[in-house]
Amino acid sequence: MSSAIASSANELHSSTSAEDASSTQSKLRSYRNPSLQVGKERQIRLVEAPIEEPKEGEALVHIKTTGICGSDVHLWKSGGIGPLRVESDYILGHEAAGIVLKLGEGITNVKVGDRVAIEPNIVCGNCFLCRDGRYNLCQDVQFSGVYPANGTLQRFKVHPAKWLHKIPDILSYRQGALLEPLSVVMHGINCCRLSLGRGVSIHGAGPIGLSALACARASGAHPIVITDLEPARLDFAKRLVPSCTTYQVDKSLNAEENANKIRAIFGAGPVSETKAAENEYSAPERTLECTGVESSVATAAYTCRRGGTVMVIGVGKSMMDNVPFMHLSLAEKELKFINRYRDTWPAGISAVVGGVVNLDALVTHTFPLEQAVEALTLASDPSKGSIKVHVVDNVDIHL
């Protein structure tokens, strides 16, 4: 009898679960899913996308905030980034936070109603790099917002639950979305080992450079010099971290000449290959290159002190011809690169919750999801003065 009762209870539970799932799906169909898509012809448009059903290990997330990244602009304007080409229509966006609406089978790390930040890496988990913990180097990665993986510039997105990170109520969705650019910088800083009281130069005052500025200050680096072509961005940097020194790159000078002016701010003499530079020890031990522009990489290389580290965080063109190879070699400067990030979200959440770093000021413009085309257009035009543009969805979903 007890076995029969248990069997009936299980059948009732299964029936109830199926009814709940059907009810949830029916309610979802009453909502639209606008998405920002780009195609091979490099046209962006707002398109109604299907609402996917989460499979085993996946969660359906209502995307509340997505930040526009420079890579989104590259994918639109250039049709790709390096070898990563756009071949057909798909959805952009990867800097995101939202709320869990529905779960597939086998999920234990999040539940319906959880507020989450999305880590956009979706990796194989089986290759030697994934097994070694260096999953950001997985060659079988599907990265949200990079073709062909649909991104977060839509209302509803299915994502593997293992890459969802719960955020506490004290964090806003804006702060949850900013964890992605923060993660890029955190990985770069971790890899080059910034030191307390040691100087650093930051090349580029865009969103990543400004994030690097805030993180360098939080790491205890000093003195800090940040460079850019645009005076407005340098003014912004000074407001963000008043203790930093700014340098406006002089387009009439070459990379070495600009580097010598930056080195002078640190109290170091000009770069020299034939004699000891004056006060070489005072030159920055670490330089963070945050643009990916060839001339900026070269400037960062010359700025760095002998035996130091040049960390390239910015994403540049596929080939560079004017990096000072022999200078780096003779001065034994370490030229390092990063690819995205790994294991940074928990530390990033902790840093923001603890007030160690705050990037809120970087968000200069906010658009509703229905105006995502206008948001990306603004972000693509440096003359408009935006730093970080966010797309938000204020629609409340009731399931």
Secondary structure, DSSP 8 states (H G I E B T S, - for coil): -HHHHHHHHHHHHHHHHHHHHHHHHHHHTTS--EEEEE-TT--EEEEE-------TTEEEEEEEEEE--HHHHHHHHTSEETTEE--S-EE---EEEEEEEEE-TT--S--TT-EEEE--EE--S-SHHHHTT-GGG-TT-EETTSTTS--SSBSEEEEEGGGEEE--TTS-HHHHHHHHHHHHHHHHHHHHT--TT--EEEE--SHHHHHHHHHHHHTT--SEEEEES-HHHHHHHHHH-TT-EEEE--TTS-HHHHHHHHHHHHT-----SSS--TTGGGS-SEEEE-S--HHHHHHHHHHS-TT-EEEE-S---S--S---HHHHHHTT-EEEE--S-SS-HHHHHHHHHTTS---GGGEEEEEEGGGHHHHHHHHT-GGG--SEEEEE-------
